[in-house]
Amino acid sequence: MDFAPALIVGVIVIPTIGAAVLAVLRVDRLGWPVAAGSLSVTVLVSTLLAGALIAGPAEYRLGPAPGVVFRSDLLSATVGLLDVLLTLGILVYTRTAGPHSWRFYMALLLFTTAVFGVVLSGDLIVVYGFLLLLVWSTAHLVESGEKSGSDRAAVAYRQTAVVGATVYLVGVLLAISQGGTTDGQQLGAALRTVGHTEPVVVASFVLSTVGLALLVALIPLHGWLIETHATADDPVSALLSGVLPAVAIYPLARLLFDVYTVEFLAANSAITSGMIYGALLSLLAGNLLAYGQRDIKGILAYSTVAQFGLILTGFAMATEIAVFGAMIQLFGHGIVKGALCLIAGIVAIRFDARTIEEFAGLADRAPVVAVSFAGLGIAMIGLPPTVGFVGKWYIALGALETGNWLVAGAVAVSTLLTLGYVLPFVDRIYFGSFEGSTGFASISRGMVATVVLAVVVAFVIGLASVFLEALLREAIADLVAVPEPPPAGD
């Protein structure tokens, strides 16, 4: 018996039920236990789903034909699993240091519902609905903090993100007007018949991708991420860096390959080149802007902008090698950047330190945290044998495979730029003199264990890249394959 469709429903419904329980009970002290239980079960179901999909993709259709369809393959299941694992790790951190109201935990569970909804929905209009839920829950998480300006940042994010989602919707509606269906895969087949160079089809692609690019926070559409990152509490910043942009760029990839397909990219070379050059601009400019930051969270925010420029570059090149590199980079970014945001919070709680100067000498006072920061920094730079190295390596190989020396060179330059702003932190941590205070709140073992585990995973994924490539090869090949032409006479 095939349980995959039931598991697809489960990963969406379980966190929703947890959020509903909190909305009914409205008791702060029950917020964390309910969230922990719901997310733990969701992790279990998500793991089972990923295992079930090794044999091939599955779908669940809600309602009579054509109905609303949810689809999953090994790629989408892996993205969802890693996102919910990161969210669970952040939840461990909030046990000591995060907001503790039931509203915060309800928003966190609805955030998880939205993540799976966006990743698994095969209906483009339903994706829009889940994007709105994602925006709503994220704004509530941002404004749950006690920092000055968090309310203002939440309002600004909500307004900006709704604009992005609406632009995406307009593009989708244009495509639907030509293809006559909201099902992404069926729409892709219909647009092939209409023609990939038709002005309305091209306009629909531009609008839908620009809308999602705003949610990813690519330059010059990155302002919301910098502001919310600075004012949000540290666990929320981990979600903003590690999970939120990934939730937007994954449907962008699905839109690119399922709806418009590689044939669209080949037929519209100017648009393809524009995507690649725009992504490279985000990659290089994000890294350069990080140099102007002294606060660790500012550096991490601009680094996120850069990393998703790199990921989009891999997708836009549309080769199996480059797309595998982009997926690995997507996985690794969430783990590494989310954990670095949590380390920033640990150091702030324990030593009231945020800037590069204040990190000096921390290795003497918090050696495990210091080693974790160094390990994650190595992964963020992209040095072997970490996940960051594997992602960049395969994207560069994909560029060389297509003769795109500019992309390969940009990957190398971005690595050097990242080294330039990560290494000073590591140098200060190990060779600086500690002049801070140790009189602030203590940190829990669970908080430290979360970031240590992230370091281990960042290295394990790097070392297991050959295994992962073999595991994901078929799913990626299906993703980037040129669709077969319809039978003669159709």
LONU-266651 format. One line per field, with one value per residue (C-alpha): residue in one letter; x, y negated, z negated. Coordinates in Angstrom, 2 decimals, always signed. Each point is the difference from the previous one (the first is absolute). Example, Ala and Ser with C-alpha at 12.3 -4.5 7.8 and 13.67 -1.06 7.14 Angstrom:
<pts>
aa: [A;S] $
X: [+12.30;+1.37] $
Y: [+4.50;-3.44] $
Z: [-7.80;+0.66] $
</pts>
This chain:
<pts>
aa: [M;D;F;A;P;A;L;I;V;G;V;I;V;I;P;T;I;G;A;A;V;L;A;V;L;R;V;D;R;L;G;W;P;V;A;A;G;S;L;S;V;T;V;L;V;S;T;L;L;A;G;A;L;I;A;G;P;A;E;Y;R;L;G;P;A;P;G;V;V;F;R;S;D;L;L;S;A;T;V;G;L;L;D;V;L;L;T;L;G;I;L;V;Y;T;R;T;A;G;P;H;S;W;R;F;Y;M;A;L;L;L;F;T;T;A;V;F;G;V;V;L;S;G;D;L;I;V;V;Y;G;F;L;L;L;L;V;W;S;T;A;H;L;V;E;S;G;E;K;S;G;S;D;R;A;A;V;A;Y;R;Q;T;A;V;V;G;A;T;V;Y;L;V;G;V;L;L;A;I;S;Q;G;G;T;T;D;G;Q;Q;L;G;A;A;L;R;T;V;G;H;T;E;P;V;V;V;A;S;F;V;L;S;T;V;G;L;A;L;L;V;A;L;I;P;L;H;G;W;L;I;E;T;H;A;T;A;D;D;P;V;S;A;L;L;S;G;V;L;P;A;V;A;I;Y;P;L;A;R;L;L;F;D;V;Y;T;V;E;F;L;A;A;N;S;A;I;T;S;G;M;I;Y;G;A;L;L;S;L;L;A;G;N;L;L;A;Y;G;Q;R;D;I;K;G;I;L;A;Y;S;T;V;A;Q;F;G;L;I;L;T;G;F;A;M;A;T;E;I;A;V;F;G;A;M;I;Q;L;F;G;H;G;I;V;K;G;A;L;C;L;I;A;G;I;V;A;I;R;F;D;A;R;T;I;E;E;F;A;G;L;A;D;R;A;P;V;V;A;V;S;F;A;G;L;G;I;A;M;I;G;L;P;P;T;V;G;F;V;G;K;W;Y;I;A;L;G;A;L;E;T;G;N;W;L;V;A;G;A;V;A;V;S;T;L;L;T;L;G;Y;V;L;P;F;V;D;R;I;Y;F;G;S;F;E;G;S;T;G;F;A;S;I;S;R;G;M;V;A;T;V;V;L;A;V;V;V;A;F;V;I;G;L;A;S;V;F;L;E;A;L;L;R;E;A;I;A;D;L;V;A;V;P;E;P;P;P;A;G;D] $
X: [+0.00;+1.32;+0.05;+1.75;-3.22;-1.08;+3.45;-0.21;-3.23;+1.47;+2.93;-2.44;-2.76;+2.01;+1.52;-3.37;-1.70;+2.65;-0.60;-3.77;+0.50;+1.99;-2.60;-2.68;+1.98;+1.76;+2.35;+3.60;+1.52;-1.46;+1.43;+3.40;-1.17;-2.73;+2.40;+2.70;-2.42;-1.48;+3.38;+1.45;-2.87;+0.34;+3.72;-0.87;-2.67;+2.26;+2.79;-2.37;-1.15;+3.56;+0.63;-3.19;+0.88;+3.33;-2.08;-1.47;-2.25;-3.51;-3.00;-3.19;-3.00;-2.59;-3.54;-1.47;+2.01;+1.80;+0.12;+2.90;+3.16;+2.94;+3.11;+3.25;+3.18;+3.26;+1.15;-3.05;-0.17;+3.66;-0.50;-2.99;+1.80;+3.06;-2.15;-2.05;+3.17;+1.45;-3.24;+0.09;+3.59;-1.05;-2.82;+2.56;+1.77;-3.23;-0.52;+2.50;+0.40;-2.93;-3.42;-2.28;-3.55;-2.48;-0.44;+3.70;-0.19;-3.29;+1.64;+3.02;-2.23;-1.94;+3.34;+0.80;-3.39;+0.69;+3.47;-1.38;-2.96;+2.22;+2.46;-2.61;-2.81;-0.36;-2.66;+1.43;-2.94;+0.27;+3.71;-1.07;-2.32;+2.78;+2.37;-2.48;-0.10;+3.79;+0.05;-2.58;+1.76;+3.46;-1.22;-1.46;+3.27;+1.95;-2.31;+0.03;+3.44;+0.75;+2.53;-0.72;-1.35;-1.18;-3.61;+1.05;+2.19;-2.87;-2.37;+2.60;+0.71;-3.71;-0.62;+3.03;-0.64;-3.66;+1.08;+2.40;-2.66;-2.48;+2.44;+0.53;-3.79;-0.40;+2.65;-1.69;-3.40;+1.47;+1.41;-3.32;-1.80;+2.12;+0.08;-3.41;+1.04;+1.45;+1.83;+3.69;+0.91;-3.08;+0.55;+3.54;-1.27;-2.60;+2.54;+2.16;-2.93;-0.55;+3.69;+2.76;+0.75;-3.56;+0.03;-2.63;+1.92;+3.25;-1.73;-1.50;+3.44;+1.60;-2.72;-0.22;+3.77;+0.48;-2.70;+1.73;+3.42;-1.29;-0.89;+3.44;+1.58;+2.27;+1.67;-1.51;-3.08;+1.83;-0.84;-2.68;+2.38;+2.63;-2.50;-1.88;+3.23;+1.30;-3.12;-1.24;+0.90;+2.85;-2.10;-2.22;+3.12;+1.03;-3.32;+0.35;+3.45;-0.23;-3.55;-2.00;+1.98;+0.26;-3.78;-0.23;+2.81;-1.21;-3.35;+1.97;+2.02;-3.16;-1.58;+3.11;+0.22;-3.59;-1.98;+2.34;+2.64;+3.52;-1.50;-1.17;+3.52;+1.41;-2.60;+0.51;+3.75;-0.11;-2.20;+2.19;+3.12;-1.78;-0.84;+3.58;+1.55;-2.58;+0.75;+3.74;-0.61;-1.74;+2.82;+2.81;-1.77;-1.35;+3.51;+1.42;-2.72;+0.77;+3.38;-1.72;-1.57;+1.50;-2.99;-0.04;-3.70;+0.54;+2.79;-2.16;-2.90;+2.10;+1.65;-3.47;-0.68;+3.25;-0.59;-3.41;+1.48;+2.33;-2.87;-2.07;+3.04;+0.16;-3.68;+0.15;+2.82;-2.46;+2.48;-0.16;+3.37;-0.78;-3.48;+1.42;+2.51;-2.81;-2.04;+2.97;+0.72;-3.66;+0.17;+3.30;-0.91;-2.98;+2.02;+3.07;-1.66;-2.73;+2.59;+2.19;-3.00;-0.52;+3.67;-0.41;-2.84;+1.98;+2.91;-2.34;-1.79;+3.15;+2.40;-2.14;+2.20;-1.17;+2.85;+3.32;+1.82;-2.20;+0.64;+3.69;+1.30;-3.23;+1.89;+1.37;-3.46;-2.15;+2.23;-2.79;-1.90;+3.24;+0.81;-3.56;+0.26;+3.29;-1.43;-3.10;+2.14;+2.07;-3.21;-1.31;+3.26;-0.25;+3.17;+0.29;-1.34;-3.10;-3.41;+0.85;+2.94;-2.07;-2.73;+2.44;+2.08;-2.92;-1.32;+3.47;+0.21;-3.38;+1.26;+3.14;-2.10;-1.93;+3.06;-1.19;+3.33;-1.61;-2.10;+2.94;+2.12;-2.77;-0.25;+3.75;-0.12;-2.98;+1.91;+2.90;-2.39;-1.73;+3.40;+0.78;-2.84;-0.18;+3.72;+0.24;-2.69;+1.81;+3.29;-1.52;-1.66;+3.24;+2.69;-1.77;-0.12;-3.31;-1.24;-3.71;-2.22;-1.07;-2.75;-2.88;-2.45;+1.31;-0.59;-1.40;+1.61;-2.77;+0.97;+3.63;-0.94;-2.11;+2.90;+2.47;-2.36;-0.23;+3.80;-0.01;-2.75;+1.81;+3.06;-1.93;-1.94;+3.28;+1.60;-3.12;-0.40;+0.69;-2.71;-2.42;+0.70;-0.86;-3.12;-1.30;+1.25;-3.29;-2.13;+2.31;+0.14;-3.80;-0.07;+2.23;-0.99;-1.41;-3.66;-0.86;-1.99;-3.67;-0.96;-0.58;-3.50;-0.56] $
Y: [+0.00;-3.43;-2.27;-2.92;-1.99;+0.26;-1.14;-3.00;-1.01;+0.71;-2.42;-2.82;+0.93;+0.89;-3.46;-1.55;+2.07;-1.07;-3.65;+0.50;+1.55;-3.04;-2.37;+1.74;+0.40;-3.42;+1.02;-1.22;+2.84;+2.55;-1.74;+1.67;+3.57;-0.07;-1.42;+2.52;+2.91;-1.17;-0.65;+3.29;+1.94;-2.06;+0.87;+3.69;-0.12;-2.06;+2.55;+2.82;-2.00;-0.48;+3.72;+0.92;-2.28;+1.70;+2.37;-2.89;-3.09;+0.02;-2.30;-0.63;-1.53;-1.80;-0.04;+1.31;-0.28;-2.14;-0.98;-1.53;+2.05;+0.37;+1.63;+1.11;+1.59;+0.63;-3.60;-1.68;+2.49;-0.65;-3.77;+0.31;+2.40;-2.22;-3.08;+1.61;+1.42;-3.50;-1.34;+2.68;-0.94;-3.63;+1.11;+1.63;-3.35;-1.87;+2.19;-2.26;-3.15;-0.50;-1.60;+2.13;-1.05;+2.45;-2.41;+0.37;+3.79;-0.03;-2.20;+2.34;+3.01;-1.84;-1.01;+3.73;+0.68;-2.70;+1.39;+3.43;-1.50;-2.07;+2.84;+2.71;-1.85;+0.87;-2.66;-3.47;-1.83;+2.13;-0.87;-3.66;+0.74;+1.70;-2.87;-2.38;+2.28;-0.02;-3.80;-0.27;+2.45;-1.49;-3.53;+1.23;+1.71;-3.20;-2.22;+2.47;-1.25;-2.64;-1.98;-3.58;-0.25;+3.61;-1.09;-2.43;+2.60;+2.53;-2.47;-0.89;+3.68;+0.82;-2.78;+0.87;+3.75;-0.40;-2.08;+2.77;+2.69;-2.10;-0.56;+3.77;+0.48;-2.41;+1.93;+3.30;-1.31;-1.08;+3.49;+1.58;-2.23;+1.62;+3.57;+0.32;+1.88;-0.74;+3.34;-0.79;+3.08;-0.15;-3.72;+0.70;+2.35;-2.57;-2.83;+2.12;+0.06;-3.75;-0.73;-1.06;-3.19;-1.34;-3.44;+0.94;+3.16;-1.95;-2.69;+2.64;+1.50;-3.37;-1.07;+3.30;+0.34;-3.64;+0.42;+3.06;-1.68;-2.74;+2.65;+1.58;-3.44;-0.21;-3.34;-2.57;+1.52;+0.79;-2.91;+1.78;+2.79;-2.38;-1.97;+2.97;+1.88;-2.90;-0.41;+3.58;+2.22;+2.40;+3.15;-1.91;-1.27;+3.65;+0.67;-3.13;+1.03;+3.76;+0.87;-2.92;-0.75;+3.75;+0.29;-2.66;+1.20;+3.61;-0.86;-2.30;+3.03;+2.06;-2.82;-0.14;+3.73;+1.31;-2.87;-1.76;+2.77;-0.18;-0.51;-3.45;-0.85;+1.14;-1.94;-3.20;-0.23;-3.70;+0.77;+2.93;-2.18;-2.71;+2.49;+1.23;-3.48;-1.28;+2.95;-0.63;-3.66;+1.15;+2.46;-2.52;-3.11;+1.85;+1.10;-3.49;-1.66;+2.42;-1.72;-3.19;+1.74;+0.30;+1.73;+3.77;+0.07;-2.64;+2.09;+3.12;-1.85;-1.22;+3.39;+1.52;-2.38;+1.16;+3.70;-0.01;-1.80;+2.98;+2.48;-1.75;+0.01;+3.78;+0.37;-2.43;+1.96;+2.93;+2.88;+3.04;-0.76;-3.68;+0.74;+2.65;-2.58;-2.52;+2.52;+0.92;-3.70;-0.48;+2.80;-1.17;-3.66;+0.65;+2.09;-2.24;-3.40;+1.00;+1.34;-3.10;-2.17;+2.15;-0.38;-3.76;+0.26;+2.20;-2.44;-2.97;+1.67;+1.14;-2.87;-2.83;+0.15;-0.75;-1.65;+1.34;-1.94;+1.48;+3.57;-0.32;+2.72;+2.00;+3.27;-0.28;-0.47;+2.19;+2.51;+2.24;-2.96;-1.34;+3.31;+0.17;-3.52;+0.88;+3.21;-1.74;-2.84;+2.47;+1.42;-3.46;-0.87;+3.24;+1.81;+3.80;+2.32;-1.98;-0.26;-3.53;+1.29;+2.72;-2.42;-2.49;+2.74;+1.48;-3.41;-0.88;+3.36;-0.66;-3.38;+1.52;+2.73;-2.68;-2.15;-2.77;-1.15;-3.14;+2.06;+2.22;-3.08;-1.63;+3.10;-0.18;-3.74;+0.36;+2.62;-2.41;-2.82;+2.17;+1.00;-3.70;-0.73;+3.34;+0.37;-3.25;+1.31;+3.30;-1.87;-2.25;+2.94;+1.96;-2.68;-3.03;-1.04;+0.42;-3.31;+0.72;+0.94;+3.45;-1.18;+0.59;+2.89;+3.53;+2.25;+3.52;+3.22;+0.36;-3.30;+1.07;+3.50;-1.49;-1.92;+2.86;+2.35;-2.53;+0.05;+3.79;+0.03;-2.64;+2.24;+3.27;-1.31;-1.14;+3.40;+1.85;-2.05;+2.98;+2.01;-2.94;-0.49;+3.62;-0.24;-3.19;+0.64;+1.35;-2.74;-2.73;+1.61;+0.01;-3.62;-1.38;+2.43;-1.35;+1.13;+2.56;-1.42;+0.94;+2.90;-0.85;-1.24;-1.33] $
Z: [+0.00;+0.96;-3.06;+1.74;+0.76;-3.65;-1.11;+2.35;-1.71;-3.43;+0.20;+0.80;-2.41;-3.13;-0.68;+0.89;-2.69;-2.51;+0.88;-0.37;-3.45;-1.14;+1.48;-2.11;-3.24;+0.06;-2.85;+0.20;-2.01;+2.45;+3.06;+0.02;-0.83;+2.65;+2.60;-0.93;+0.26;+3.29;+1.63;-1.26;+1.57;+3.18;+0.17;-0.36;+2.71;+2.26;-0.41;+0.90;+3.03;+1.23;-0.42;+1.87;+2.92;+0.71;+2.13;+2.00;-0.26;-1.45;-0.03;-1.93;+1.72;-2.13;+1.31;+3.26;+3.21;+0.80;-3.71;-1.91;+0.30;-2.36;+1.46;-1.52;+1.21;-1.81;+0.58;-1.49;-2.86;-0.84;+0.08;-2.33;-2.35;-0.35;-0.56;-2.76;-1.62;-0.07;-1.46;-2.70;-0.82;-0.32;-2.28;-2.33;-0.13;-0.86;-3.05;-1.76;+2.05;+2.33;-0.35;-2.15;+0.87;+1.49;+2.93;+0.91;+0.03;+1.91;+2.65;+0.08;+0.67;+2.71;+1.50;+0.25;+1.58;+2.58;+0.74;+0.87;+1.82;+2.27;+0.62;+0.68;+1.79;+3.65;+0.50;+0.64;-1.58;-3.13;-0.13;-0.12;-2.94;-1.93;+0.82;-1.66;-3.06;-0.01;+0.10;-2.79;-2.31;+0.67;-0.77;-3.30;-0.89;+0.72;-2.06;-2.92;-1.00;-2.59;+2.04;+0.92;+3.52;+0.30;+0.54;+2.72;+1.69;-0.07;+1.67;+2.65;+0.68;+0.23;+2.51;+2.13;-0.04;+0.92;+3.00;+1.02;-0.38;+1.95;+2.87;+0.05;+0.15;+2.92;+1.93;-0.81;+1.09;+3.33;+0.49;-0.97;+2.51;+2.71;-1.31;-1.59;-3.16;-3.42;-0.23;+0.49;+2.01;+2.21;+0.52;+1.15;+2.72;+1.09;+0.24;+2.30;+2.41;-0.33;+0.61;-2.37;+1.93;-0.11;-1.70;-2.60;-0.95;-0.30;-2.09;-2.29;-0.59;-0.75;-2.45;-1.88;-0.36;-1.04;-2.65;-1.44;+0.30;-2.31;-2.58;+0.43;-0.67;+3.02;+0.75;+0.58;-1.72;-3.24;-2.31;-2.02;-1.04;-1.35;-2.09;-1.43;-0.67;-2.08;-2.14;-0.37;-2.94;+0.73;+0.52;+2.42;+1.80;+0.41;+1.73;+2.13;+1.21;+0.00;+1.00;+1.41;+3.21;+0.70;-0.12;+2.72;+2.25;+0.10;+1.66;+2.29;+1.09;+0.44;+1.99;+2.16;+0.73;-0.32;+1.53;+2.41;+0.39;+1.38;+3.45;-1.12;-1.13;+3.33;+1.99;-2.04;-0.36;-0.94;-3.01;-0.99;+0.17;-1.97;-2.75;-0.20;+0.01;-2.51;-2.28;+0.32;-0.92;-3.18;-0.70;+0.29;-1.31;-3.04;-0.92;+0.56;-2.08;-2.84;-0.35;-1.14;-3.00;-3.47;-1.61;+0.52;+0.95;+2.68;+1.51;-0.05;+1.64;+2.94;+0.27;+0.39;+2.90;+1.61;-0.56;+1.62;+2.97;+0.32;-0.35;+2.69;+2.29;-0.29;+0.81;+2.93;+1.67;+0.06;+0.24;-2.25;-1.59;-0.65;-1.36;-2.35;-1.22;-0.52;-2.00;-2.20;-0.51;-0.92;-2.56;-1.44;-0.17;-2.24;-2.42;-0.10;+0.00;-2.44;-2.44;+0.35;-0.90;-3.09;-0.93;+0.36;-2.50;-2.40;-0.02;-0.46;-2.91;-1.77;+0.73;+1.42;+3.12;+3.54;+1.90;+1.26;-2.71;-2.74;+1.22;-0.94;-2.29;-0.17;+0.55;-3.54;-1.54;+2.28;+1.82;+1.35;+1.43;+1.48;+1.72;+1.30;+1.42;+1.71;+1.48;+1.30;+1.31;+1.99;+1.47;+0.86;+1.77;+1.96;-0.99;+0.22;-1.26;-0.94;+1.63;+1.14;+2.01;+1.68;+1.07;+1.49;+1.61;+1.91;+1.07;+1.30;+1.79;+1.58;+1.19;+1.52;+1.62;+1.91;+0.64;-2.33;-1.41;-1.46;-2.42;-0.93;-0.68;-2.04;-2.19;-0.69;-0.70;-2.33;-1.98;-0.47;-0.96;-2.60;-1.38;-0.37;-2.43;-1.84;-0.76;-2.05;-2.34;-0.48;-0.49;-2.68;-1.73;-0.37;-0.12;-1.46;-3.63;-1.78;-1.42;-0.30;-2.90;-1.14;-2.27;+2.38;+0.22;+0.28;+2.98;+0.01;+1.14;+2.55;+1.62;+0.31;+1.16;+2.81;+1.55;-0.53;+1.82;+2.85;+0.36;+0.15;+2.64;+2.09;+0.18;+0.40;+3.01;+1.54;-0.52;+1.20;+3.20;+2.30;-1.73;+0.17;+3.69;+0.69;-2.17;+1.64;+3.55;+1.37;-1.57;+1.33;+3.45;+0.10;-1.13;+2.75;+2.77;+3.26;+0.11;+2.63;+2.93;+0.14;+2.28;+3.65;+0.66;-3.56] $
</pts>
